[in-house]
Amino acid sequence: MSKCSIGLLALSSLFLSGAAIAQEKIKVGVTATLEGTYTVLGEDGMRGHQTALNVLGKKVGDKELEFIVASTDATPDSAVRAVRKLIEQDKVQILLSPLSGDEGIAVKNFAKTHPELTFINAASGAQETTYVDPAPNFFRYNMDGAQWQVGLGKYAYEEKKYRKIATVGEDYSFIYTQVFGLVLEFCGMGGQVTNRQWVPLGTKDFASVIAALPDDVDAIYLGLGGADAVNFLNQYQQAGGKAHLMGGSIMIDQTILSSKGNAKNALIGTIAASGQADTWEDPGWQKFVKAYRDAFPPNKRFPSPSLLATNYYDSTMALILALRQVNGDLSNNQAKFREALAKIELDAPNGKIKLDSNRQAIGTNFVTEVVDDGKGALFSKVVKVIPNVNQTLGYDPAVFSKIGLPSRTVPECKKY
């Protein structure tokens, strides 16, 4: 063999090895609401994601995970634009997306146009995302909004003796799903929901809403989050509101409990339900809280992780552990990876999580009450822990399917 041939072979080998090295990265696209009403939720979601990377690392065998982040504003269009950009421009192979309810439905539908890629829900909780015509390449490791309300209606009726309540909620799919879960349980116990008010995301003036709240109710349920929740509390306090309050999962959350000002103190004593509770003494939860706190300076995080941080942590955990099970094999339209995702059971910080046949989480729910720690910080205290909550909320699937999809008026306030 001539020296020239040997040189060409060596050069060829060098290029090939360089190409092999370049292929050792697995590119993952991540979206979060880093603008708009839910910015504070998106920021803490990303803290949860980073905490997972700190704990688990970014190596999968001899491959390195590369994460590329895109911002959304909680609207479906912004989520689809972000995901499309990550796929078409950044050439990601896996998506960790999205955060908010309407975004989730849109991204689920978009996922069907890319059957060669895998989508792992980051935090969105609308029921329709996985319950109606689910995408085979879309996996959700957090419960939906109705699952997150399990136990609250019963606790309000039996322990607090509430008989009539009113609701105020943001006018979109996730809060419809939250109110759906609350109404089914509370009305099933014999309670009444006499008034349901809906406000657009980004509402700044709640005067007319507060004025329309009925006086003859035992409590008002707030399905608000982010800036909307803070604006309502400020204006409700200024209006002299004194009613008992009940909270949705992103209302009674560190994104609100740690907000500036005194209006949040109106939430002390508020009962709520969520996929986590700040004061849970489980060792796995406490370990996660410590990892979250250690990862960021006190002025750059909350005293305890928000629900969004936990969801992003769990989703990132599922992604990394499933990839490691298959040694990063994404061949054959990521078939082995998806099989691992479908079967994996997470020992997550907020309880054990497994997926049903629609690739929807079955998990643990928490009924909570807001308490002051004596130093001015507010936390959600565990009242009750409810394991193995499925998407049909314990109903026979045939009965559940006849109730209808969550909306402004569904479900009716009756026993099904």
N, C-alpha and C positions, 0 to 999 in steps of 0.2 A: 504494500500500500504506500502511495506517495505521501511525502510530507504535507502536500496540499490537501489530500483527502483526509489525512488525520486531523489537520487543522480545521477543515470544514465540519468533520464529525464532532470535534471538541466544541466548536462554536455552536453547532446545532444542539448539542447536549446542554450547553449553557443556556441557550434560549428556551429549551424545553423545561429545564429545571426552574428557570425564572417564571415561565408560564405556570408551572405547577405551584410555585410559591404564591403567585398572584391568585390562584384559585383556592387557596387554603382559607380564605375568609368567607364566612356566611353573613350576608348582608340582611339586616332586619330593619324595617321601617317602623317608627313609633309616632303616633299622633297624640296630642293633648290639647285641651282648650287653654291655650296660652294668650288668648285675647278675648275680650267681651265679658259678659256677666259672670261666667264661670272660670275666669282666669285663676282665681285663688285655688280652685279645685284642680285645675290642670297642673299648676305649679307643684302642689303636694303629690299629685299622681306621679310626677316625674321624680320626686324625692323617693317615693316608694320603689320606683323602677331602679333608681341608682342604688338604693339600699340592697335590693336583690342582687345586683351586680357585685356590690362589695362583699356580700356573704357568699355568693356562689361562684364568682369569677366569670370570665368571658371565654374560657377555653372549652372546646368540645373535641376531645381527642387531640389530633394535631392541627385542628382548625381554630381560628380566632373569630369570635363574633364581633361584627361591626354594626353599631346602631346609628341610624340616621333619623333625626327628629324633625317633624313638621307640625306647624301650628294650625289649630282650627278655632272656631268661635262658637261651637255648639250647634251650628246649623248644618243640615244635611249636605248642602252644596259645598260648604267649606271642607267637610270631612272627605267627600268624594274627590274634590280638587287636590287635597293633601295626599290622599292615597294614590291617586293617579300620578301625581308628580313623583312620589317615592318609587313607583313601579317603572314609569317610563323614563324618567331622567336619572334617578339614582340606582335603578336596576336592583332593587331589593328582592329577596327571595321569599321572605316571610314578613307579614304585617302584624304588629301589635297595636290594635286600633278598634274602635275609638273610645272616647270617654262618656259622651252624653247620649241620651235615649234616642232622639230622632236621628242622630248620627249613626247609631248602631243599626237601625233599620236600613238606612241608605247604604252603609258599608256592607251589610249582609247581602243586599241585592247586587251590589257591585261585585262582590266576591264571586258570584255566579258567572261573571264574564271573564274571570281569570281562574279557571279550574286547575291550572298548573301551579298555583300559589296557595299558601296556607295563611289563613287569617285567624288570629287569636284576639278575642275581644279584650280590650284593656280594662274597661270599667262600666260600659253602658248597661242600663238595666231595664229597657222597655221589654215587656213580655213578648211582643210580636216578633222581635228579632230572631228568637229561636223556636217559638211556638208555632208560628205560621210559615209554612213553606221554607223550612230551614235550608241553608246552604250546606252542602256536604263538606266544604272546606273551611267552615267557620266554627270555631270552638269558643265556648264561654265558661270560664272558671269562677265567675261570680254569680250569685243568685240574682233573679230579676226583682223589680221593685215590689211586687206583690209578696214574693217570698220574704223579703226584708221587713214586711209588716206583720208577719205571723206572730201571734201572741199578744199584740197590742190591743186589738178590739176586745179580746177576752179579759185582759187585765183591766182595761178601762171600765168594763161593765161589772165585773165581779169584785174587783178590789177597790176601785175608785168610786164605784156606784154611779158612774155617768150613765144617763139614759138618753139624753138628746145632745147631739153635737152638730157643729157647722164646720165646713172646710173651706180653706183658701189655698189654691194651688196654681202653680205655673201651668200654662195652657199648652202642654205637649205630652208626648207619649210616656215618658218615664213617670211623671207625676200622675197621669191617668192610671198607670200600673200600680203606683203606691196606694192611691185612694181606692182602687179596685180591691186590693188585699185587705185594707182597713174595713171598708164597707161590708164586704162578704162576712167577715168575722163578727164585727160589732152588731150588724143588723141580724145576723144569724143567731146571736145571743138574745135578741129582743130589743136592741137599741134602735134609735131613730137618727138619721142624718137629714136634718130639715132644710139645709141650705148649702149649696156648693157654688163657690165663686172661683172663676178662672181668670188669671191675669197673664199678659204676654211676658215672655222672658225679657228682662231689661226694664221692667216697670220701675219708675222713679217716684211717682206720686200715688200713694195708696189711700188718699183721703176718702174717695168715694167708696172704696172697698171697706174701709174701717167703719164708715157711716152706715153701710148696709148690713153690718153684722147683726144678727138677731140677739136680743137680750135674754131670751128665754131658753138658753142652752147651758148645759153643764160645762162644756169645754169647746175650744176652737182648735181644730187640727190645721197645722201649717205645713203645706207641701211646697216649701220655698228653699232656695239655695243661693249661695254666693252673695252678690251685691243686693239681689232682691230681698233676701232674708234680713240683711242688715237694715235696708231701707224701711222695710215693714216694721221691724222692732222699734226703730227710732221714732217713727211716726205714730205707732200704736201707743208707745209710752207717753209721747207728747199729747196724745188725745185722751190720756187718762185711763187707758184700757186696763181692766182688772180681771178679766176672765181667766179660768184655768186654761192652760195651753197643752196641746199634744203635738208631737213633732214627727215629721217624716225623716228619712234616713240621712239626708244631706242638710236638714235643718238643725238636728241635734248632732253635731259633728264638730270637730275641732276647727274646721274652716269658719264656723260661726261662733263657737264657744270661746275662741281665742281672738275674736275681732276686737278692734279698738272701741273705746267708749263704754258707757254704762248700760246701754239699752239691752245688751245681752243678758243682764241680770234678771230681766223679766222671765227668762227661761228656767231659773232655779225652781226645781220641783216638777218641771215638765216631764211627762212620760213619753217614751218614744220606742221605736224598734229599728234594728239595723243588723247588718252582717258582722258587727263587732261591738265591743264595749270597752271603754277606756280602762276600767278598773278590774277587768277579768284577771284572775290570779293564775291562770294556766301558765306553766313554765314556758311553753312555746310562744305565747303572746308576749310575755315579759321579755323574753330574749329578743323578739322582733322590735319591741319598743326601745330597748337599749341600743340595738344596732341602728335604728332610725335616729335616735338622739345623738349617738356617737358620730354619725356621718355628717352632721351639719351643726354650725354654731347655733346657740339658742335663739339668736335674733333672726335666723334664716330658716326656722322650722317652727312647728307647733309643739306644745308640751307633750303631746301624744299623737301618733299618726292618725290622719283622717281616714275615712272610709276609702277615699280615692287612692291614698298611698298604699293601703292594704290591698286593694284590688289590683293595682299595677304591680305590686310585689308578687302576688299570687300568680298573675298571668305570666310575668317574667320567669318565675320559678317553674311553672309548667313547661314553658318553651325550652328552657335550658335543660331540665331533667329529661324531657322527652327526646331532645336532640342527643343527649349523652347516651340514652338507651340504644339509639340506632347509630351511634358513632358519627353523627352528622350526615348520614346518608339521605340525600334529597333526590335520589334518582326515581324514575318511574312516576313522575308527577307527585313526588314526596310521599309515596304510598306508605312506606315503613314509618316515616315520621308521624303521619296522621293516625296510623294504627296505634302508635305509642301514645299520642295525645288522647285518643279516645279511651284507652284503657288505664291511663295513669290515675292513681289516687294520691292526692296531695295531703300531706300532713302539714297543712298550712297554719300560719300563726293564729288565724281566727277559726280554727276547727278543721276537721277532715272534709275534703271535697272530692267528689267523684262526678262523672258525667252520665247523663241519661242517654237514651237512643237518639235524641236530637242534639247531642253534644252540649247540653245545658247543665249547669252545676246543680247538684244536690248538696246542700251544706247545712251549716249551723246558724241559727238566728238568735238574737239577743233582745229581750225587753229591758229597757233601761230607764233611769230617772236622772235628771241633771242635778248635780250637787256642787257646792262650793267647797274647795279643799281647805278653807280657813285662811288661805293666803291670797284670796282674790282670783284664783284660777278655777275654771269650771270644767267638770268632767262628767261623762256618762257612766253612771254606776250600774252594775249588773243587778237586775231584778230577777230575771229568769233566763235560762239557757235552753234552747229547743233544737235538738239535733235532727239530722236527716229530713230537712224540709225540701219537698220536691215542687216542681213547677205547677202541678195541679192542686197544691196546697192540701193534700190529703183527700181531696174529692175523687170519686170514681171518674176516670177520664171522660166517659160518656156524658156524665152529668156536667162536668166542668166545661166541656166543649159547647154545651147549650147555653151557657151563661152569656156568651158573647165576648168580644174583645174589649179591653179597657177603653173608655172614652169619657167624655164629659158627663154622660148620663148612665153609663154601664159600669158596674152592675146596679140594678135596682136595689133599694133598701128593703130586702126581704130575706127569708130563709130559703135556700135552694136545696 
